[in-house]
Amino acid sequence: MNDRTVAPRPAGTGTTGARGGVPAARPDSEAPIPPTTEADQKTHVRPGDRIFAGLATGSGIFIVVLIAAIGVFLLLQAIPSLALDKVNFLTSREWSTSDVNNMRYGILDLLLVTVVSSAFALVIAMPIALGIALFLTQYAPRRLARPFAYIIDLLAAVPSIIFGLWGLLVLGPVLTPIGEWLTSSLGWIPLFAKGNVSIELGGTIFTAGIVLAVMILPIITAVSREVFDRTPVTHVEGAIALGATKWEVVRTTVLPFGKAGYVSASMLGLGRALGETIALTIILSGTGAAFAWSLFDGGATFASKIALAAPEFNDPRTAGAYIAAGLVLFVLTFGVNALARSIVAGHKEYE
């Protein structure tokens, strides 16, 4: 009768547990790991990491310094010759540097020929590159897409001189009937008016623009292909689940996702076209007539003008005139590439 029933003791309330409802302390083996501070991370950096970080940082700084040094060099070399120029450097169409006491040169014609030929090439290359990139990423079977992409990329390995000879000797004669038809049928449009050089010779902006389009095609295609290939699979599968056709998938998911990358790739191609030298030096026919906004005009771009005048560089004042033109080309291409970078920078999916 005096025996008392001992109630079971709750777990964790013994001598090793907590008293008064306080949880028991965890064993030492389960103690929390203290967080690693930034100071600890700096202390435990391996020598290899330090070396690699230094090389990477140094490489980035070197590129920036190199570009700035090129710009400063061009500016310093151009200033003395610009001071001797008797006409407006930016608006004059003259180019006479043989007499250092009466130098009259301007870049307006060079700028117009450079921009028009590159823009014409871009108009041709952009839709073709878009079609190729979509075909390789969305329509072509994998066993066909890979070798076909290699073939397109190989165009970038063809030397510029080969493109120039092909354009002058092969493509020019083929385009002659097309050029004659355009001037006779659409000559009332300034772009297709009769030019200041012979169409039969093939040395026109029309021929040069088509050759440039072929040259920048691999750049635009390669970048666009990579961008389209990164379209999120969930977006594509979601569109298919809603009953979208293949074209509707491309239009509603692939193109919106890759639009900024495609435009950026086109800007990179434009930068490549603006600086092309050897091919245009071979193709374009020189002329003393002013550029009249026709695709069948001749003339010279910044790069081809500088290349053709290399024998005149024995006088620093004459060379400075061409260096001044090169400075404008440097700023132009730098601006185009910076624009391409800014387009991509605004989209986190490309970072």
Secondary structure, 3 states (H helix, E strand, C coil): CCCCCCCCCCCCCCCCCCCCCCCCCCCHHHCCCCCCCHHHHHHCCCHHHHHHHHHHHHHHHHHHHHHHHHHHHHHHHHHHHHHHCCCCCCCCCCEECCCCCCCEECCHHHHHHHHHHHHHHHHHHHHHHHHHHHHHHHHCCHHHHHHHHHHHHHHHHCCHHHHHHHHHHHHHHHHHHHHHHHHHHCCCCHHHCCCCCCCCCCCCHHHHHHHHHHHHHHHHHHHHHHHHHCCCHHHHHHHHHCCCCHHHHHHHHHHHHHHHHHHHHHHHHHHHHHCCCHHHHHHCCCCCCCCCCCCCCCCCCHHHHHHHCHHHCCCHHHHHHHHHHHHHHHHHHHHHHHHHHHHHHCCHHHC
